[in-house]
Amino acid sequence: MGVTSKPMKIFTYAIATVVFLIYIVPFLLILITSLKNEAESKIMNFKLPTTYQFDNYLTAINEGQIWRGLSNGLFVSLTVTILTVLLCSYSAFIMQRNQTRFTRFTYKFLLAGMIAPFSFIPAIKLLQLLHMGDNYSGLIMVDIASQIPFTILLYYSFFYGVPREMDEAASVDGASPIRMFFQVIFPLLMPVVSTNIVLTFTTIWNDFSNVLFLVPKSSMWTIPMGIFNFQQLYTYNYALVCAYITLALIPVLIIYLLGQKYIVSGMTTGAVKG
């Protein structure tokens, strides 16, 4: 056992190191470039700047209207994340606990959304008919719909590890289904909820295509569109662009660091059930 476990441990650490480098190297390159002057930034390398240009961040903040992008992005990302957690967790609970022909069909129908392609033209037309094409409601509804299939699968699998006896005990005590879920079951879902929050928030925060096609007003643009617009203004000044990108990464890093200890358990618990 010891002979085979040591090579496997070395192999695991090697793979983990490679994955870590894949993620950290681009970030370090962006961070270092953001502190260079315009001439130095044209050479994308890991050489430290001769003089640290912290003013790049002030320029990104003042001229890039980054606060507008941050506030818009936080509003959309938090709204979509909260609604996705509440709607999908309760829906998955009902479908997993009530195994009827209808719930089984609904579960499979929702999972089909993981492979079904998204079409922007019908979506835009539908939002126009619903008068949701010039505000955040349309974008939020589309974002939630895009998150439902995987999120339902995540919660559905997790509920196999939650004993049914807890449901029955709460019902005997006179709790309504909604009260029973949110007071008894939901607190047990913290690992998968944390995973859901991190995955959904980062996905919506980094979303570009939905904002590009569904948000007509520049005043409503989120961070990815803000980066795109800022890059058009400073096409060859990579230092300013990288400073903008670095600032845009801060909320995602905070969310990830707060929920990182739950991610593995939330992704693996019940993963083999179905």
N, C-alpha and C positions, 0 to 999 in steps of 0.2 A: 504493500500500500504506500509506504514511504517513498519507494523508488519511482512509482508512477506519479505521485502527487507533486513531487518537487519539480519535474519538467512541466507539468500542467500549470503549476503556480508561476513558474518563470514565463511560460507562454502567455498566461493571463496578464501578467504585469507588462509584458512586451506589447500586447495588443492595447492595453489601457494607455500605455505611454504614447503609442502611435496616435490613438484617438485624441489624447490630450494635446499633442503637438498640432494635429490637424485644426483644432479649435483655437489654440492659444497663439500660434504663429501669425495668422492673419490679424488677430486683435493687436498683438504687439507691433506689427508693421503699421497698422492704422494709428496707434497711440504715438509711436515715435515720429511718424510723418506729420502728425498734427502739431508737433512742437518745432517744426523746421520753418525756415523762411521759404519764400516761393521758389527760389532757384534750387535749393537743396531738395525740396519736395518733388521736383520733377524726376529725380532719381529715386525710385522706390526701393530702398534698401534698409538694412538694419543699423546703419551707421548713425551714431548719436549726433544731434545738431550741434553746430559750433556755439550757437546761442539759443537758449530755449525761448521760443516765441509764444508765451502764454497769452499774448494779445490776440492770437488766432481764435481763442475761445470767446473773447469779448466781441470780436467781429462776427462770429457765427451767431452769437446771441442777439446782437444789435441789428445786424443787417439781414440775417437769415430768418427773422421772425420765428425763432425756434420755440418761444413760449407759446405761440399760437398752435404750432404743431404738437407740442407736448400736451397742452390742455385738451385739444381735440382728440389726440390719440388716447389719452387717459380716459376721457369720457366714453369714447366708443369701446375701447378695450375692456374697461371695467364693467360697462353696461352689458356687453355681450357675455363676458365671463360670468357675472352674477346670474343672469337669466339662464345661461346654459347649464350652470351647476344646479340651479333649483329645478328647472323643467326636466332636464335629462335624468337627474337622480330619482325624482319622484316617478317619472314615466317608466324608467327601467325597473323600479321597485314593483310597480303594478304589473308589468309584463312578466317579471320573473316569478312573482308570487301567485299570479292567476294564470295558470297554463290552460288557456282555452284556444280554440281554433282561431279566434279573432286576434288575440294577443300574439300568438305564434306567427300569424301572417304579418301583423304590424311590425314585429321585431325583424322578420326577414325583409320586409319591404324597406324599413329604415336602413338596414345594413346594405341594401342594394345601392344606397346613396354613396357608399364608399367607392364604387367603381363607375357610377353614372357620371358622364361628363357634364360640366356646367356650361350653360349657354347664356351669354350676356344679352343678346338681342331680345329673346322672350322675357328675360328678367327686367330689362329696362322698360319694355312695353307694359308689363304688368304693373310695375311701380308707378308708371305714368297714369295708368287707369285708376290706381288706388290713391292718386295724389300724394305719393310718397317718393317722388323722384327728385325733389329739391330740398330734402331735409335728411336728418340722420336716421329717421325711422326706417327708411328703405334699406340703407346700408346695414343697419343693425339686424334687421330681419333676415337679410341674405347671409350675413355672417353667422348668425345663430343656426340657420338651416345648414350651412356648410359644416358646422361642428357637431350636429346631432348624430350622424351615423357612428362615428368613432366613439363619441362620448357615451352613447347608449350601450355600445359593446363593452366599454370600460366598466360602467356601473353594473350592468347585467351580470357580468362574470363575477364581480366582487360580491354580489348579494348571495352567491352560493355559500359563502363563508359566514353569513349572518344567520344564526339559528332562527327557525320559524317560531320557536317557543317564546321568543321575545315579543313577536307580534301578538301571539295568543294571550300572553300575560297582560299586555297593554290593553287589549280588547276587553278582557275580563274586568279590568279596572275602570272600564267605561270610556276609554279614550277614543275619539273619533279617528278615522283613518289618517287624516291630515295631521292631527295632533300627535298621533302615535308615531307617524313617520318622522316628523321634525323634532320631537322631544326624545324619542327612544332610539330610532334607527339612525337618523342623520348624524348624531355625534359619533357613531361608530365608523363613519365613512371618512374620517379625517385623512387617512393615507391617500385614498383615491380622490378625494376632493382636492387635496393639495396638488396632486398630480394633474388633475383636470384644470385647476387654476393656472398652473405654470404653463401647461401646453396650450391652453386656449388663449391666455393673455399674450404669450409670445407670438402665437400665430396671427392674432388679430393686430397686434402692435406692428408687426412686420408686413402686414398685407399691403400690397401695392395695386394689384389688378382691380380689385373690387372698388377701391377708392378712385382709381383712374377712370373707370367706366361708369360708376354709379353716383359720383359726387361732382356736380357741375361747378360748384363755387369754390374758388381758391381759398376763401376764408374758412372753409370747412375741411380743408386738407389736413391729413394726419402726417406723422413724421416721415414715412417713406416718400410721399409726394413732396414734402418739404425738402428732403434731401435731393430729390430729382430736380426741383426748381432751383435750389441753391447751386447745384452742380452746373446748371445751365448758365448761371451768372458768373461762376468762377471755374470755368471749364478746365483751365490748366494750372490753377492754384490748388494743388492737391492737399496742401497743408490746411487750408480753410475747410475744404470738403471733409477731410479726415477729422478735423476738430468738431464739425457738425455731427458726423457719424458717431464719434466717441460720446458726445453728449446724449445722442439718441439711444445709446446702448445702456445708459445708467438705469432707467426704470426696469428694463428686462433683467439686468443683473441683480437688482434688489429683489424682484419677485422670485427669481430662481434661487437665490441664497436663502430666502425665507422658507422656501418649500422643498429644498433639495433633499433633506433627510427622509421625506415621505415618498419621493418619486419612485424609487426602486420597489418598495413594498406595494405602492399603489398600482404599479404596472404589472407586477408579477402575481399578486394575490388573486386567485381565481382564474388565472390566465389559461389554464388547461381545462377549465369547465366550459360547458356550452349547452 
